[in-house]
Amino acid sequence: MALSGIQIYKLLPQTNCKDCGFPTCLAFAMKLAAKQVELAACPHVTAAAKAQLAESSAPPIRLVTLKANGNSVKAGNETVLFRHEKTFFNKPGLFIRIKDDLSLDDIKAKVAPAEAFKVNYVGIDLTVDGFAVESVTGDPGAFSRAVSTVRETTHRPLILISRDPAVMSAGLQAVDGENPLLYAADATNWEAMAALAKQHQAALAVTADSLEASADLTEKIKAKGVEDLVLDPGGRDFATRLIRSTQIRRLALKKNFRPLGYPLIAFPGDAGENESMLAVQAIAKYAGFVVLDSADPELLYPLLVIRQNIYTDPQKPIQVQPGLYEINNPKPTDPVLVTTNFSITYFSVANEVESSGLPAWLLVADAEGMSVLTAWAAGKFDAERIAKDVKAFGVADKISNKRLVLPGHVAVLSGELEEELPGWEIRVGPREAVDLPRFMKEVLANV
């Protein structure tokens, strides 16, 4: 049973040393009871206290990691139901399903483009995370060959799918030394599947007809020495999937119900034409592993983007490195455009100028990842900071025409910036990035 904050406090050093980042041991104990920090943050807790605090300090949803050839996919360790309470940390892994009734050439033909798929989104490379190999033939040899063929084409982590322990054993031989996810243990095969998972140090998915049956299975499997478990909440339609996933998450977080405190797996591809919508639902509520049948770019791209948005800390915007960037090979006589280091702002400006073919220098000022107006309102994007970055990045050494173009939304800064940068010409550009090419052609070209 989980301990209360006061009970945890009695087991802590009670020195208020602040090494954990909190002002008092009591404050740390309250956060630990709420599953908002880890016990490891206290460097002075005794070994005896650690043993007593093990249950209270363990995350409500176990962290499960799949590993292969230096690549890994993590799921679990989440502590909240909603991202506005606290950021979500471990993005659900997107896996492409491969079935062993395909020819070896067809398997390679499906895996290769998915393996190579990569899209750059606001400076972040987004890719699929792994592949799921399913036995539909029931033939251990066919399954082993399919797993080997997938492994020849990709080094990403794998999910192996079969209810037959003999088939699963054959597949595991092809990836010996890795840490895949085995799907799945049920009421009829759990002992054999648990033995395989323990032998190969693999994670094991559990499936049952109800939450009660799932909890019973996880307790039995855990007693066999398998700790890394994943739950299939069952149901392949929108309502059942959402209801059961939410119930499991609430029981794990709010009731600290350990038998269901594990990541979830979803199979949107089982829904046929509704795959894309169920995949979005699974990413948002609350899958740790999502197995897709389609590897089409038109499906992968929006799923990867929405996943990135959901799992971005809303209090820490995505940023680009401040500095002076060159667009379209600018000359010393070309203008210097100014913006903030909020990634979406940067890419909006950079993409518009780059696609126009017009050369320019882009000074990205350090605004702590805020957009132009937000940074200006917060006092993070002002004349003093811009002037400081002009000097810090040696802008004057790279251009001969000392002309800065401010975003139109902060035209009010032009006078102050002229005082900060004597000898510079300060121009006010358009409010929207889409209007930059015309401004550069019609206004700056005639100056």
N, C-alpha and C positions, 0 to 999 in steps of 0.2 A: 504494500500500500504506500502511496506517495506521502511524503512528510509535509507538514505545514511549514510556513516560513519561520515561525518561532522554533520549531523542532530542528530545522536545519541550522538556524542561528546558534543553537546550543552546541552543535558539533563543529562549528567554525572556530578559528583561533581567537576571535573577539578582540583583535588588536587595533582595528580601524586603521590599518596601515595604508589603505587606498591603492595597494598594488593591483587590485582587481579592476580598478577604474571607477569604483563607487566610493562615496564618502565614508560609509560605515559598513561593518560586517552585516548589520541588520538589513540594510538596503540591498546588499548582494544576496542575502538569504531570500528576501522576498522575490527578487528577480529569478533566482534559481528555482524557487517553488513554482513560479509562473512559467517555467521552461523558456525563459527569455535569455538566459546566459548558460554557459557550461561551467562545470565544476573546475575544469582545468584553468580557468581564469584566476583562481586563488592559488598562489604558489606555496602557501604555508599550511595548507590543510594536511592533517596527519594521515598516515596509511590506514589507521583504524577508522577514522572518520570517513575516509573515501569508501571503505567497504560498506559502511552504514548508509552512506549517501548515494550509493550506486543507482538505486532505483529512481531517486528524485532527480539525480543529475543526468540520467539518460534521456535523450531526446524522445518526445512522445511518438514520433514516427522514425523508425530505424533508418539509418543511412545505409543504402545498398549500392555497391560499386561493381560494375562490370568492367573487366580489364582484358586487353588483348594487344600484344605487340606495342606496348607503350601508350596505347590509347585507352581512355576510360570514359564511362558514362555513370554519373551519380544521380541517385534519386532518393528522396526522403529527407529527413532532418528538418522538415518544415515545422513551424511553431504557431502559425496563424491560419485562420480561415480566409481572410481577405487581405489583399496586398496593401490596402491603405492602413492596416494595422501595423504591418511590418513587411518589408520586402520579401518576396519569395526568392529562394536561393538557387535551388538545383533545377534547372530547366528540364522538362520531360524529354527523354531521348526519343528521337524519331527513327524508327527502324523500318526497312523495306522488306516485305515478306517474299521469300523465294520457296517454291514448292519442288519437292524432289521428283515429281513426274515430268519435269521439263528435261530436255536433252542438256548435256553439259554445255554445248555451244549456246543454247538459249539462256541458260543460267548466266553465263558470262555476258551475254548481250544485254541482260536486264541489270546485272550488278554494275557493270563498267560505267554507264552513264550516270547512275545514281552515286557511285563512288566519286566521280569527277565533278558532280554538280556543286557549284559554289557561287554564291551571289554576295556582292559587297553591299551592305546596308549601313549607311552612315558610318563608314569606316570599319565595320565589323564584318568579317567573313563568316557567312552562314552556310552550314553543310548538314547533311544527314548524319546521324550518329552511329548507325550500325545496320545490321541485317538480321532478319529472323528466318531461319531455315525450318520448313515444316515438312514432316513426313506424311504424305497422303497415300503413298504406295504400301506402307506397312512393311517395307523390305529394308532390313538393316543395311544391306550392301548399298542399295540405292541412296539411302539417307546419308551414309558415310561418304559416298562419292559426291553427293550434292554439297555437303558441308565442306569437303576438301576443295571443291571447285570454287565455292564462294571465298574460301580462305586464300586461294591462289590469286584472287582478283582484288581483294580488299584486306586491310589490316584492322578494320574497325571491329568493335565488340559484337558478339553474336547472341541471339536468343535461339535456342534449339527447342522445337515444338514436336512433342509426341507423348502420348499417354502410355506407350509400350516401353517398359524399362529396357528390354532387349534392344529395341531400335535406338533408344536414347543412349545406351551404352556404346553402340557402334558410332554414333555421331560424336560422342565425347572423345573417342580415341583419335578422331581427326583434329581435335583442338586441344590435345593434352598440354597441360601447363598454363592454360588460359583460365579466366574466370567468367564463363558465360552465365546466362540465365536459363534454367531448365523449365519448360512449360509442358505438363503441369502435374502436380500431385492432386489426387482426388481421394474419395473414400475407399476406392478399390486398390489403388497402387501406391499409397503414400509411403509405406514402409520401404519398398524397393527404390522409389524415387529419392527418398531421404538418404538412403544408403549411398546412392550414386552422387548426390549433391555433396555429402560429407567427404566421400572418397576423392572427388575432383575439386573440392573447395569452390563449388559453384553455388550461385543463388538459386532458389527454388520457388516457382510460382505455385500458388495454392488456389484451387477452384472448388466451389461447393454451391449448393442450391440456395443457401440462406446464410445470413451473417452468423447465426448461431453455429451452423455446421463449419463455417470457415474458422471461427474462433476455436472450435474444438480441434480442428485439424492442425492449426498453427501450434497449439499447445503440445499436441502429440509429437509433431515434427521437431519442435524445439527441444523436447525431452530427448530426442535422438541425437542432439548435438548440432543441429543445423540452425544457425542464427539468422542468416540473410534470407528473408522470405519476402515474397511479393504477392499481393492479393489480386485475384480477378473477381471484381464485385458481381459478375454475372449480369445477364441482360444485355441485349445488343440494340435495344431501341432507346430513344432519347429519354423518356421518362424514367424507366427502370434504372438505366445507367446513372442518371443524375441523382436520383433518390438514394440509391445504395452508396454511391461514391461520397455523397454529402454525409450520410449517416456514419460511414466509416471514419471520415475525417473528424466529425464532431465527437464521436466516441473516443477517438485517440487523443484529441486535443483537450476537450472539455472534461471528459470523464477519466482521462489517463488509463483507458482500457487497453492494456498491453497486448492481449491476443489479437487485436486488430490494428496495432500500431506499426503498420508496414506500408511501403509504397504500393501504388495500384498500377495495373496494366490494362490497356484498352486495345480493342481490335475494331477500329472504325471500318476497316475493309469488309467486315462481315455484313455490313449494312448495304452493300452494293452501291447504288447511285447516291446514297446519303453519306458516303465516306467523308467528304470534305467537311460537312456540317458536324458530324459526330467527332471528327478529329479536332475541330475547334473547341467543341464542348469538352472533350477529354483534356485538352491542354489547359483550359481554364478551370475545370472541375473534375478531378484533381489528379490526373494520371501522372505516373512517374516514367512510364514507358508506353509509347504509342506505336502500334504496329500497323503500317499502311500496306495496302496491296498495290496502289498506284505510285509510280515514281516519276510521273509527269511533272515537268518544271512548273506548269501552270497551277498545280496543286501544292508542290513543295514550297515555292516562293512565298505565297501568302501565309502558309502555316509557319514557316520559319520567322517571318516578320512579326506575326502576331505573338508568337512565343517570345521573341526577343522583347517586345513591348511589355508583355505581361510580367516578364521576369527582370525588368529593369527597375532598379530602386527609384521610386518616384521622388525621393528626396536627394538623389544624386544623378542629375541628368547626364546623358552620354556626352562626353567631351572629346574634342580633338586637341592636339598639342598646340599651344600658342606658338606663333612664329611668323615668319615672312615666307609666303608660298608663291611659287611662280606658276602662272597659267598661260599656256600657249607661247612659251619662250619669250618673255617680255624683254625689252631693251631698257637701258637706263632712262630713256625719255618717256616711257609708258607710265600711266597713272598708278597710284597706290590706292586700292580700295580697302576700307576698314570694316571689320565685323567682329563679332564675339566668337568665343570658342565653343558655343553650343553646337553640337554636331549637325543638327538639322539646319540651323542657320548657315553654318559653314558650307554644307553641301548644296544648299539652295543657291547660294551666291556662286560658288565655284562651278557648279554644273551649268548655270545660265551663261556665265562668261566663257567657259570652255566650249560649250556647244555653239556659241556665236562665232568662234574663231578669232576673237579679238584678244590681243595680248594685254596682260595686266599683272600687277603685283597685288597680292592679297595679304594684308596685315591682319592676323588673327590675334586679337587682344585677349589677355587672360581675364575673363569675366566669371570665373568659377562655374563655367558650364551653363550660364544663363543666356536666354535670348536677349536681343538688343534692348527692347523696352523693359523687360523684367530686370535686366542688369542695371539699366540706367535708373529705374525707380528704386532699386536696392542700393544704389551708390557704388556699384561694382564696375560701371562702365562710364567713366567721366574723363574730362580733358587731361587730368593729371595722370591717370592710368594709361591712357592712349599715348601720351607723350613719353611716358616711362618706357613703354614697349617699343616705340619708335627708336629710342636710343639703345635699349637693350638688344634689339635684333639688328642693329647696324643698318637701318633703312637708308640713311643718308649716304652711306658708303657705296650703295648699289644703284642709286638713281642720280640723274643729273637734273631732272625737273622736279623740284620739291613741291609736289602737289598731292594732297590727301583728299580722298572722297569719303565723307561721312554718310552713314545711313540716314535717309530722310526722316526717320522717326526721332532722331536726336539732333535735329538742326540747331537746337538751342545751345549745343556744345561748341558751335563753330567759333564764336567770339573768344570763349575761354581757351580753346585749343590754339588759336592764333597767338595768344599771350604766352602759352606754354612752349610754343614752337616758333620763335621769331624767324622770319625769313621764309616760312612755309606758306603756300597758298592752300587755304582750306575751302573745299567745295562741298556742297550738300547734294547728295545723290537722291535717287528715287526712294520711296518708301518700300517698294516691293522688289525682290530680286529679279522677277520676270521682266521688269522695266529697265534693268541695267544695260543690256546690249544697245537699246535705242538711245539711252542717255549717253553712252560712250561714243556712239556714232554721231549723234546730232549736237551734243553739247561739248564734250571733251575734245573731240576732233577739231572743233573750230576755235579752240582757245590758243 
